[in-house]
């Protein structure tokens, strides 16, 4: 897949400037969201995006490499070319956030699948290179495809840790319905960030 060139990136931002106020106001929101999706896919089909309240400005647009280290530079190139807009801030990776642990997954049906990750648990395993493997579990998972399980796990990890940390430290992850009954080190998903921070702190100080 050819990476976007400077002209294509500039054309994307020229369009965004024209519709940025409408995206905030919600005017014909669905139509503009679809256009945003289409235009980013034209830059690269594997890029992902999300709009949420900003930290220092009204809205934040994240253009994500979708956990693909090979697209990290592409996402950064696009975001670093962004114009300065009074109501918008831009990020080249998904940021950790305060959230309600609710997920919505796309499905073949009319409605997305809603998951509540607030009671998920995890087991953290160390990899030889200093990273981690994360096994996530929820006994009340509805029937999901492998792709939906993968997406749900990715969304939870990015929301808790931020996409940069996931790409830097998480070597692989999986979402299962239940652990082995004798699994050791099972902890609440709410403590994942603190556990990783503690382990990294011990490695640094040691």
C-alpha positions, 0 to 999 in steps of 0.5 A, a space after each residue: 500500500 502506497 503511503 500518502 504524499 504531502 499533497 494528499 495530506 494537505 488536501 485532507 486538511 483543506 477539507 477538514 478546515 472547511 467542515 470542522 465547525 460543522 463537525 463540532 455543531 453536529 450539523 448533518 453529523 452522520 454525513 460528515 463523519 462518513 466523509 471523514 472516514 472515507 477521506 482518511 481511508 484514502 490516505 491509508 485504509 488501515 488508519 483509524 480515527 476517533 473524535 472526543 472532547 479535547 483536553 485543552 480545546 473543545 474537540 480532539 481528533 485522533 488519527 490512529 495507526 490502529 496498533 500497527 507500528 508500521 503506520 506510526 510514522 504515517 499517522 504522525 506525518 498526517 497529524 504534524 501537518 494539521 492546521 492550528 484551529 481554535 476548537 481542535 487538538 490533534 493526536 497521532 495515537 489514541 490517548 488513555 482516558 477516563 471512561 465508563 468501561 462501555 464498548 460498542 462493537 460493529 456487528 452484522 446486525 442492525 445494532 452494535 454489540 455493547 460490552 461492559 468491561 468494568 468487571 473484566 480481569 487480566 493476567 500479565 505475563 512478561 516477555 523475554 524482551 521486557 514487554 508483556 503479554 496480556 490475557 483478558 477475561 470476562 465470564 459474561 462475554 456474549 458470543 463474539 467472533 475472533 475479530 470482535 474479541 480482538 477489537 474489544 481487547 484492543 479498545 480496552 487496552 488503548 483506553 486504559 494505557 494509551 496506544 503508544 504504550 500498548 505498541 511499546 510494551 504489549 507484545 500480544 493480547 487475547 480476550 477469553 471467556 474464562 481463565 484456567 481455574 488455577 491461573 495465578 495473578 488474576 487482577 481487576 482490569 481497573 488496576 492494569 495501568 498501575 500494575 504495569 507502571 509498578 513493574 516498569 518502575 521496579 525494573 528501572 530502579 533495579 
